[in-house]
Amino acid sequence: MGAVYLAEHLRLRTKVAIKLLLKPDEGVHVQRFWQEARAAATIQHEHIVSVMDTGKTPDGRPFFVMEYLEGEDLGRALARAGRFSWRTTRRIMRQILVALRVAHRRGVIHRDLKPENCVVRLDEAGKERIKLLDFGVAKLIQEDPSYSSLTKTGIILGTPRYMAPEQVRADGVDARVDLYAAGVIMFELLTGAPPFDGPSPVAVLTQHITQRPPRLRDVYPALEVPEGVEELVARALKKRPEDRIQSADEFLAALRDPSRLRRSAARRVAVASLVAIASLLASLLVARACAGEDTATRDAAVPAAPARSAPAGPAS
C-alpha cells in the first residue's frame, strides 16, 4: 500500500522519513493513510513516532513526514536474541505500556500492536529505547464521521498472532485489545515463542477464541522470573475483556510488582469464599426459620381433642 523513504530536510539538514501511498486513489487506503498520520500526530510522546507534516505529490499521491528512527524493529531484535531476560523484558514492556497509556488517554486505540511496530534504539548507556509506530488501523474514540467506515464493527483488523478474541469476532473493541496484544508480546519476549501459532491465520485466530494459553514455563521450562509473572501474563491474556487487566496503568503497576496480582487474586478468592459462606449461612437461617414457621402453623391447625367426661356412676 505504501513505501517509506529516507529523506533530508532541506533547511534543517536533518534526516526524516517520508511515508508515501503508492497509488493516488481515493478509497479506503487513502482514508486509512490519513488516519495513521492523524492518530500519531494526536499523541506526541517520546515513545511514539512523531509526525511533522502531510501533503500530496504533484500526481496526487498522499504522503506524511515523520521522524527518522535509527534502529530495528522489536521482531528482528527478538529473532536475533531468541528471547529476552526478565529485566530486559520489563524494561521494554514498561515503555510500550507508557506509550499505550498516553495513546488511550488521548482517545487512540492502536489495534495492531506487535513487535514489528515497535522500533528499538539503544541509548548512550546501551539500554533499549522503544518507539511505537504504524497507526494505520488505529481507532480514534472521538472519530471523524468520514473515517467511521474504517473502524466499524464487523470488520476484522489486526495481525492474527496478536488479536484479542473480541477483535477476532469483529465485536466492538476498546483499549483492552491493546493490553491483550501487550500480553502476547510479553509472552513472546520471555519465551521466544507466541502463545498461539498455527499453519494458517485462521488456525491462529481460532486458538485465540477457543484455547487457553500455555503457561510460560510450559514453553520455556528454564525461565527465571519473579513470583507473579505467570499470573500477570495469564491475566493479560484472559478471553473476556472484563476478566483482563483493565488499563495500561494497572499493567504498569503489576509490572513493577508482579506479586501484587497474586496477592490481589488471593484476596478476591478469600472475599468470594466469605461471600459464599455468608450466603450459605443466610440460606440455612432462612430455611430454619421457614421450618419453624411451618411447625407452628401445623400445630395451630390441629384441632384440640375434646375433653373426655368421666363415666357416670350408678344411680342412687
KAMO-V850562 format. One record per residue. N is the residue number from 1. RES is the residue in one letter. PHI is phi as a letter, one per 30 degrees, with the letter a starting at -180 (none if undefined). OMEGA is omega in whole degrees, 0 to 359 (NA if undefined). NEAR is the number of other ideal C-beta (glycine too) atoms within 8 Angstrom. Layout:
BEGIN
N&RES&PHI&OMEGA&NEAR ; N&RES&PHI&OMEGA&NEAR
END
This chain:
BEGIN
1&M&none&182&5 ; 2&G&b&177&8 ; 3&A&b&180&6 ; 4&V&c&183&8 ; 5&Y&b&172&8 ; 6&L&d&181&7 ; 7&A&b&179&9 ; 8&E&b&175&7 ; 9&H&d&190&9 ; 10&L&d&182&5 ; 11&R&d&183&4 ; 12&L&d&182&5 ; 13&R&h&177&6 ; 14&T&c&179&7 ; 15&K&d&174&8 ; 16&V&b&175&13 ; 17&A&c&179&13 ; 18&I&c&176&11 ; 19&K&c&187&13 ; 20&L&b&173&12 ; 21&L&d&190&13 ; 22&L&d&181&7 ; 23&K&b&182&6 ; 24&P&d&179&9 ; 25&D&d&181&6 ; 26&E&b&183&3 ; 27&G&d&184&6 ; 28&V&d&180&7 ; 29&H&d&178&10 ; 30&V&d&179&11 ; 31&Q&d&180&12 ; 32&R&d&178&11 ; 33&F&d&178&15 ; 34&W&d&178&11 ; 35&Q&d&179&14 ; 36&E&d&180&14 ; 37&A&d&182&11 ; 38&R&d&181&9 ; 39&A&d&180&12 ; 40&A&d&180&14 ; 41&A&d&181&9 ; 42&T&d&192&10 ; 43&I&c&180&11 ; 44&Q&h&181&6 ; 45&H&b&184&9 ; 46&E&d&180&3 ; 47&H&c&178&11 ; 48&I&b&183&14 ; 49&V&e&182&11 ; 50&S&c&174&9 ; 51&V&c&187&11 ; 52&M&c&185&7 ; 53&D&a&176&6 ; 54&T&b&178&9 ; 55&G&l&177&8 ; 56&K&b&176&8 ; 57&T&d&179&9 ; 58&P&e&179&4 ; 59&D&c&171&5 ; 60&G&j&180&7 ; 61&R&d&181&11 ; 62&P&d&176&13 ; 63&F&b&167&12 ; 64&F&b&184&13 ; 65&V&c&179&12 ; 66&M&b&180&14 ; 67&E&d&178&8 ; 68&Y&d&182&9 ; 69&L&c&174&10 ; 70&E&d&181&4 ; 71&G&k&179&9 ; 72&E&b&180&7 ; 73&D&d&185&12 ; 74&L&d&178&14 ; 75&G&d&179&9 ; 76&R&d&179&8 ; 77&A&d&179&11 ; 78&L&d&179&14 ; 79&A&d&180&7 ; 80&R&d&183&6 ; 81&A&d&184&7 ; 82&G&j&175&6 ; 83&R&a&180&9 ; 84&F&c&176&9 ; 85&S&d&178&5 ; 86&W&d&182&10 ; 87&R&d&179&6 ; 88&T&d&179&10 ; 89&T&d&180&12 ; 90&R&d&180&9 ; 91&R&d&179&10 ; 92&I&d&182&15 ; 93&M&d&179&13 ; 94&R&e&181&10 ; 95&Q&d&177&12 ; 96&I&d&183&15 ; 97&L&d&174&13 ; 98&V&d&177&12 ; 99&A&d&178&14 ; 100&L&d&180&16 ; 101&R&e&180&12 ; 102&V&d&180&12 ; 103&A&d&182&15 ; 104&H&d&178&13 ; 105&R&d&178&6 ; 106&R&d&177&8 ; 107&G&i&181&8 ; 108&V&c&174&14 ; 109&I&c&187&14 ; 110&H&d&177&13 ; 111&R&i&175&14 ; 112&D&b&179&13 ; 113&L&d&180&14 ; 114&K&a&181&12 ; 115&P&e&181&11 ; 116&E&d&178&8 ; 117&N&c&176&11 ; 118&C&b&179&16 ; 119&V&c&181&12 ; 120&V&c&173&13 ; 121&R&b&178&11 ; 122&L&c&177&8 ; 123&D&d&183&7 ; 124&E&d&180&3 ; 125&A&d&181&4 ; 126&G&i&179&5 ; 127&K&c&181&7 ; 128&E&d&174&10 ; 129&R&b&189&9 ; 130&I&c&170&14 ; 131&K&b&175&13 ; 132&L&d&177&15 ; 133&L&b&178&12 ; 134&D&i&176&8 ; 135&F&c&186&11 ; 136&G&d&177&9 ; 137&V&c&180&11 ; 138&A&d&176&13 ; 139&K&c&174&10 ; 140&L&c&184&15 ; 141&I&e&172&7 ; 142&Q&c&192&4 ; 143&E&c&174&9 ; 144&D&d&180&6 ; 145&P&e&181&5 ; 146&S&d&179&5 ; 147&Y&c&189&12 ; 148&S&d&181&9 ; 149&S&d&181&7 ; 150&L&d&190&11 ; 151&T&b&186&12 ; 152&K&d&178&7 ; 153&T&e&179&6 ; 154&G&j&178&4 ; 155&I&c&181&8 ; 156&I&d&179&7 ; 157&L&b&178&8 ; 158&G&k&179&11 ; 159&T&c&190&7 ; 160&P&e&184&9 ; 161&R&d&190&10 ; 162&Y&c&186&13 ; 163&M&c&177&15 ; 164&A&d&182&12 ; 165&P&e&181&11 ; 166&E&d&176&10 ; 167&Q&d&178&15 ; 168&V&d&181&11 ; 169&R&d&182&7 ; 170&A&i&173&8 ; 171&D&d&172&7 ; 172&G&d&183&5 ; 173&V&c&174&11 ; 174&D&b&186&7 ; 175&A&d&183&10 ; 176&R&d&173&12 ; 177&V&d&177&16 ; 178&D&d&179&15 ; 179&L&d&174&16 ; 180&Y&d&179&16 ; 181&A&d&177&14 ; 182&A&d&176&15 ; 183&G&d&177&13 ; 184&V&d&180&14 ; 185&I&d&180&16 ; 186&M&d&176&13 ; 187&F&e&184&15 ; 188&E&d&180&13 ; 189&L&d&184&13 ; 190&L&d&186&16 ; 191&T&c&185&11 ; 192&G&i&181&9 ; 193&A&b&177&8 ; 194&P&d&179&9 ; 195&P&d&180&10 ; 196&F&b&177&11 ; 197&D&a&182&6 ; 198&G&a&184&8 ; 199&P&d&182&3 ; 200&S&a&176&6 ; 201&P&e&181&6 ; 202&V&d&179&6 ; 203&A&d&180&9 ; 204&V&d&179&13 ; 205&L&d&179&11 ; 206&T&d&179&10 ; 207&Q&d&179&10 ; 208&H&e&183&13 ; 209&I&d&194&10 ; 210&T&c&188&5 ; 211&Q&c&174&8 ; 212&R&d&180&3 ; 213&P&d&178&10 ; 214&P&d&173&7 ; 215&R&d&182&8 ; 216&L&e&183&14 ; 217&R&d&172&8 ; 218&D&d&180&6 ; 219&V&c&180&11 ; 220&Y&b&187&11 ; 221&P&e&183&5 ; 222&A&d&184&4 ; 223&L&d&176&9 ; 224&E&c&180&4 ; 225&V&b&178&9 ; 226&P&d&176&7 ; 227&E&e&176&6 ; 228&G&j&182&13 ; 229&V&d&177&12 ; 230&E&e&181&10 ; 231&E&d&180&11 ; 232&L&d&180&13 ; 233&V&d&180&14 ; 234&A&d&179&10 ; 235&R&d&179&13 ; 236&A&d&185&14 ; 237&L&c&177&12 ; 238&K&d&182&9 ; 239&K&d&183&5 ; 240&R&d&181&7 ; 241&P&e&183&10 ; 242&E&d&178&4 ; 243&D&c&186&7 ; 244&R&d&166&13 ; 245&I&e&193&11 ; 246&Q&c&183&6 ; 247&S&a&176&10 ; 248&A&d&177&13 ; 249&D&d&179&7 ; 250&E&d&178&9 ; 251&F&d&180&13 ; 252&L&d&179&12 ; 253&A&d&178&9 ; 254&A&d&178&14 ; 255&L&d&178&11 ; 256&R&d&182&5 ; 257&D&b&185&7 ; 258&P&e&183&14 ; 259&S&d&181&9 ; 260&R&d&178&10 ; 261&L&d&178&12 ; 262&R&d&178&11 ; 263&R&d&179&8 ; 264&S&d&179&8 ; 265&A&d&179&9 ; 266&A&d&178&8 ; 267&R&d&179&8 ; 268&R&d&178&8 ; 269&V&d&180&8 ; 270&A&d&179&8 ; 271&V&d&179&8 ; 272&A&d&179&8 ; 273&S&d&179&8 ; 274&L&d&178&8 ; 275&V&d&179&8 ; 276&A&d&179&8 ; 277&I&d&179&8 ; 278&A&d&179&8 ; 279&S&d&179&8 ; 280&L&d&179&8 ; 281&L&d&178&8 ; 282&A&d&179&8 ; 283&S&d&179&8 ; 284&L&d&180&8 ; 285&L&d&178&8 ; 286&V&d&180&8 ; 287&A&d&180&8 ; 288&R&d&179&8 ; 289&A&d&178&8 ; 290&C&d&179&8 ; 291&A&d&178&8 ; 292&G&d&179&8 ; 293&E&d&179&8 ; 294&D&d&180&8 ; 295&T&d&180&8 ; 296&A&d&180&8 ; 297&T&d&179&8 ; 298&R&d&180&8 ; 299&D&d&180&7 ; 300&A&d&184&6 ; 301&A&d&182&5 ; 302&V&d&181&6 ; 303&P&d&180&3 ; 304&A&d&179&4 ; 305&A&d&180&4 ; 306&P&d&180&4 ; 307&A&d&179&4 ; 308&R&d&177&4 ; 309&S&d&179&4 ; 310&A&d&179&4 ; 311&P&d&181&4 ; 312&A&d&177&3 ; 313&G&d&179&4 ; 314&P&d&178&3 ; 315&A&d&180&3 ; 316&S&c&NA&2
END
